[in-house]
């Protein structure tokens, strides 16, 4: 508290290329944030008393939102906690994240929602939206108190990690969640088909002698849930779509007007089951990395709007947990700090999607799916802004992550494009821009 | 120092070299080629023939052997595989032969130690020394691999023996057909160098080699076959069924066999059986693999010279006769007996 000068409650981002699909904007402009909200987007805003950061021609977009993050807090804070996870988020360009309920205890009671929200407001670097479980203890047997959880601030319901096997329970959850306008977010996987599978069932599982998870284990539950959602008139969100079959089913359902949204992860868009051939557990993920034909279908689905959003399914696990036999290792990879770079390098640079599509899939659509503010730079929206440097070359060094975990499938990758500044509610939470060297230190590391 | 993790990772030349080295080892007999080195065996699954075969092979070449008893080691205290192999390497093991129920376990071990890692079977993935001994057995019986048709019958889907055989035989120019019920065949596709058929008769037709796999009893509980009896009815091999193969076809089985389920005793002990020869070839192959992995294979070369001289003699006298005298063990001999000559 040595600095007596009042910090102006405003921030002016100058000289950026503003890309905001929600307002059909793609032009050079300044962005003014006042009192934590977007106050103006215009050609040349006088700097006045505002604190100014110079985007220097980089791309200024509505803050990115990750629909699908495992913060591991409460209960598994050796893998991640709310402070480290949100720090990783802002370093990856995310101003808001939705966190999954498979914590210990799980988010199946309003008290746990309140814990997550309170910890996030105290120690979080970005906004955190808790997703609550569908069933108590994620056991698939009894519904959680959906109304109480919604009142406490849950923004959706999911037993992520597994699907709810009992179709009648899913039907009731959909009917109930609909009353609160909240989505049921399903991890679509039939356990009786996936059984002991640890990777995609296909040519590589045959070669490697690893039990396979067949694509039909996903397709059958996607089909079931689309039928249930159509019958209930409910909003179904399909988590981490991985198969060509799911894509076909979702495309057809959208055509019929079913209220379905869908997400895909960067790793499912970029990697195939061939990555498993060295038995590296950093390629063990559920749903598994699929065939090249599935990857092609996912990319096509992104391009034609069948899949609405890109989400990371950031799933931290420690080195000790992953440094074991392939079939013994936990499923999951982290993605908060690599998602933007991977998507820019592998999808935007080759022209598969445009920068505006990236913003739609990683900001606008996630905000709309979750029903939360943000995803736009329209006047009055939250002052959440991400600055992307499309030319910034960097390589992925897991040791440098803010996340407590290093289980990335992209270690050592050379990427082009990176989030270089993250602004939440008008506050600079992360910046690598010149003159704004405010980089939050990784909170968990001893000096 | 080299690892032997999977036949898929070896070139045809490397495989041929190992088979040649196995023949040299067979002729070399007892020696001191591996003196001063130590083999540690680390078997997370029960095994009779493979573990003993490794021990005999190491001893015949003068290596020390330590057996890490998984049931009584720190593994029971929760020590991880990586820590266990690091400890064995730290204690001075020059090679570790590892058998483990998880596919990729040998790869994981090899990534974390400086000593040689030899895969003695990892889950459903590979069993490369078994693949080599199968190749050696066939080469001794037929004089070649290229152009042969090999039928692998049974639970190919869950079999590391079948995977190593598929790579080994196909890399040396053989053609491998997998025969079994659809639920026990691998996922169709180009992943494995295998032709697939559910018809035993079609699979055996024209076969030079019939390799019958062990049918694990768990498959019935897992629903892969409705009953073992139904499996036997459709895919059990007996001397009658064997007539579908070439008249000079040989019969192999990696053991231990469930006689009466996948294979009848009359076939197992019949004139076409090379099951006992496989066990004998196992020691020769493992001597070669140990020498190769430890960089001592040239120490087997002096006997190469000797063997070349002898080969001339044998060729004159009929080399095949020599080979068959080694491999055509008495047919009544139980499959688990290890010849120690």
Interface residues (C-beta under 8 A of the other chain):
Chain A: X201 X202 X203 X204 X205 X206 X207 X208 X209 X210 X211 X212 X278 X279 X320 X323 X324 X325 X326 X327 X328
Chain B: X8 X80 X81 X82 X100 X102 X103 X104 X105 X107 X108 X122 X123 X124 X125 X126 X160 X163 X186 X187 X189 X190 X191 X192
